[in-house]
């Protein structure tokens, strides 16, 4: 299985991300308290993110970009291109923007495009039990998961656990609580796409930590 190499350590990535969040907040002349209310993220969580002490889920990042009126790519050091007809984005192998949270090692793809209708990720699932997660992923939109290598079990609030092998795929409603783990001896690798501003991981538990 191909690996998702990282250019920075998780601590470095969290620190860089935190500095960009703080820069965006200060650019709007917002206090932590005001930004917390606008983003729907607890003040303590926002402070920890800004100081590189917390690696936020992507649901939390989506709340931040909506609250601060910026694009997700800006938090990862890219300058998204303005909307225009005929847009395209090329991401070479291992050149996407990376973010790690608990059982997922993520690579964001096509980050140079702003206001995308869908968010594509290449994800290495290192979680092998549900104990890796605090809560279900649950958000607006729809998702598509395609297994590149290894095997995966997708757990859902409404359906029995669904086992997927390399080459299998599943499309589902993001509002239904869900979580995916690797059931192969090695970590599984998947292509995961989300629409409607949603992303694969839940923010519910992170907001209060």
C-alpha positions as CSV (number, residue, x, y, z in Angstrom):
1,X,0.0,0.0,0.0
2,X,1.3,3.5,-0.8
3,X,1.9,5.7,2.1
4,X,1.0,9.3,2.9
5,X,4.3,10.8,3.5
6,X,4.4,14.0,5.6
7,X,6.7,17.0,5.1
8,X,6.0,18.3,8.7
9,X,5.5,16.6,12.0
10,X,2.0,16.7,13.4
11,X,3.1,19.2,16.0
12,X,4.5,21.5,13.4
13,X,1.4,21.2,11.3
14,X,-0.8,22.0,14.2
15,X,1.3,25.0,15.1
16,X,1.2,26.3,11.5
17,X,-2.5,25.8,11.3
18,X,-3.0,27.6,14.7
19,X,-1.0,30.6,13.6
20,X,-3.2,30.9,10.4
21,X,-6.4,30.7,12.4
22,X,-5.2,33.4,14.8
23,X,-4.1,35.6,11.9
24,X,-7.5,35.3,10.2
25,X,-9.2,36.1,13.5
26,X,-7.1,39.2,14.2
27,X,-7.6,40.3,10.6
28,X,-11.3,40.7,11.4
29,X,-10.4,42.4,14.7
30,X,-12.2,39.7,16.7
31,X,-11.7,38.6,20.2
32,X,-11.5,34.9,21.1
33,X,-15.0,35.2,22.7
34,X,-16.5,36.9,19.6
35,X,-14.9,34.5,17.2
36,X,-16.0,31.6,19.3
37,X,-19.7,32.7,19.0
38,X,-19.3,33.3,15.2
39,X,-17.7,30.0,14.5
40,X,-19.8,27.9,16.9
41,X,-16.6,26.5,18.5
42,X,-15.9,26.8,22.2
43,X,-13.5,29.5,23.3
44,X,-11.2,26.9,25.0
45,X,-11.1,24.8,21.9
46,X,-10.4,27.8,19.7
47,X,-7.6,28.9,22.0
48,X,-6.0,25.5,22.0
49,X,-6.2,25.4,18.2
50,X,-4.5,28.8,17.8
51,X,-1.7,27.7,20.2
52,X,-1.1,24.5,18.4
53,X,-2.3,22.4,21.3
54,X,-5.2,20.8,19.5
55,X,-5.5,19.1,16.1
56,X,-9.1,19.9,15.1
57,X,-11.4,17.8,13.2
58,X,-12.4,19.0,9.8
59,X,-15.9,19.8,10.9
60,X,-14.4,22.2,13.4
61,X,-12.2,23.7,10.6
62,X,-15.3,24.1,8.5
63,X,-17.0,26.0,11.3
64,X,-13.9,28.2,11.6
65,X,-13.7,29.1,7.9
66,X,-17.5,29.9,7.8
67,X,-17.3,32.0,10.9
68,X,-14.2,33.9,9.8
69,X,-15.3,34.1,6.2
70,X,-12.2,32.5,4.7
71,X,-11.6,29.5,2.6
72,X,-10.4,26.1,3.9
73,X,-7.3,26.2,1.7
74,X,-6.1,29.4,3.4
75,X,-5.7,27.6,6.6
76,X,-3.2,25.2,4.9
77,X,-1.0,27.9,3.4
78,X,-2.6,27.9,-0.1
79,X,-4.2,30.9,-1.9
80,X,-7.4,29.5,-3.5
81,X,-8.1,30.7,-7.0
82,X,-11.2,32.8,-7.5
83,X,-14.3,31.1,-9.0
84,X,-14.4,31.1,-12.8
85,X,-15.8,28.9,-15.5
86,X,-13.6,26.0,-16.7
87,X,-11.8,25.7,-13.3
88,X,-9.4,22.8,-12.8
89,X,-6.9,21.7,-10.1
90,X,-4.0,19.3,-10.5
91,X,-2.6,17.6,-7.4
92,X,0.5,15.5,-7.9
93,X,1.1,12.4,-5.8
94,X,1.8,13.3,-2.1
95,X,1.5,17.0,-2.8
96,X,-1.8,17.7,-1.1
97,X,-2.2,19.5,2.2
98,X,-2.0,17.2,5.2
99,X,-3.9,17.1,8.4
100,X,-4.0,14.3,11.1
101,X,-6.8,13.6,13.6
102,X,-6.9,10.5,15.7
103,X,-7.5,7.5,13.4
104,X,-7.2,9.4,10.1
105,X,-4.1,10.7,8.3
106,X,-5.6,13.0,5.6
107,X,-4.4,14.6,2.5
108,X,-6.6,17.4,1.1
109,X,-6.7,17.5,-2.6
110,X,-7.4,20.4,-5.0
111,X,-6.9,22.9,-2.2
112,X,-6.0,25.8,-4.6
113,X,-9.7,26.0,-5.7
114,X,-12.0,28.0,-3.5
115,X,-15.7,27.3,-2.8
116,X,-15.7,23.8,-4.2
117,X,-18.9,21.9,-4.5
118,X,-17.1,18.8,-3.1
119,X,-14.1,18.2,-0.9
120,X,-11.8,15.4,-2.0
121,X,-9.5,13.6,0.5
122,X,-7.0,10.8,0.3
123,X,-7.1,9.2,3.7
124,X,-5.0,6.6,5.5
125,X,-7.3,5.0,8.1
126,X,-5.1,4.0,11.0
127,X,-8.0,3.4,13.5
128,X,-8.7,-0.3,13.9
129,X,-11.5,0.0,16.5
130,X,-14.2,2.5,17.2
131,X,-12.4,3.4,20.5
132,X,-10.3,5.8,18.4
133,X,-13.3,8.1,18.1
134,X,-15.3,10.1,20.6
135,X,-18.5,10.3,18.6
136,X,-20.1,9.7,15.2
137,X,-19.2,11.9,12.3
138,X,-22.4,13.8,11.4
139,X,-22.9,16.9,9.3
140,X,-24.8,18.3,6.3
141,X,-24.2,16.9,2.8
142,X,-23.4,13.6,1.2
143,X,-20.3,11.5,1.0
144,X,-18.6,8.9,-1.2
145,X,-15.9,6.5,0.0
146,X,-13.8,4.3,-2.3
147,X,-11.3,1.8,-0.9
148,X,-7.9,2.0,-2.6
149,X,-6.2,-0.7,-0.5
150,X,-6.8,-2.7,2.6
151,X,-10.3,-3.3,3.9
152,X,-12.7,-1.0,5.8
153,X,-15.7,-1.3,8.0
154,X,-18.1,1.6,7.8
155,X,-20.3,1.9,10.9
156,X,-23.6,3.8,10.8
157,X,-26.4,4.7,13.1
158,X,-29.0,3.4,10.7
159,X,-27.4,0.5,9.0
160,X,-25.5,-2.7,9.9
161,X,-21.7,-2.4,9.7
162,X,-20.7,-2.5,6.0
163,X,-17.5,-4.2,5.1
164,X,-15.6,-2.9,2.1
165,X,-12.6,-4.3,0.3
166,X,-10.2,-2.7,-2.2
167,X,-12.3,-1.6,-5.2
168,X,-15.5,-1.3,-3.2
169,X,-17.3,2.0,-2.7
170,X,-20.3,3.4,-0.9
171,X,-22.3,6.6,-1.1
172,X,-24.2,7.8,1.9
173,X,-26.0,10.7,3.7
174,X,-23.6,12.6,5.9
175,X,-26.3,13.5,8.4
176,X,-26.4,9.8,9.5
177,X,-23.8,9.2,12.2
178,X,-20.9,7.3,10.8
179,X,-17.3,6.2,11.4
180,X,-14.8,4.1,9.4
181,X,-12.1,1.8,10.6
182,X,-9.5,-0.4,9.0
183,X,-10.2,-4.1,9.3
184,X,-7.1,-5.2,7.5
185,X,-3.8,-5.9,9.3
186,X,-2.3,-2.8,7.6
187,X,-3.9,0.6,7.5
188,X,-6.5,1.1,4.8
189,X,-6.2,3.8,2.2
190,X,-9.3,5.4,0.8
191,X,-10.5,8.2,-1.5
192,X,-13.2,10.1,0.5
193,X,-15.3,12.9,-1.0
194,X,-17.8,15.1,0.8
195,X,-20.4,17.6,-0.4
196,X,-22.3,20.4,1.2
197,X,-19.4,21.7,3.3
198,X,-19.3,18.4,5.2
199,X,-16.2,16.4,5.9
200,X,-15.5,12.9,7.1
201,X,-15.0,13.5,10.8
202,X,-17.2,14.7,13.7
203,X,-16.7,17.8,15.6
204,X,-19.2,17.1,18.4
205,X,-16.8,16.0,21.0
206,X,-13.9,18.3,20.1
207,X,-15.8,21.5,20.8
208,X,-15.9,20.9,24.5
209,X,-12.5,19.5,25.0
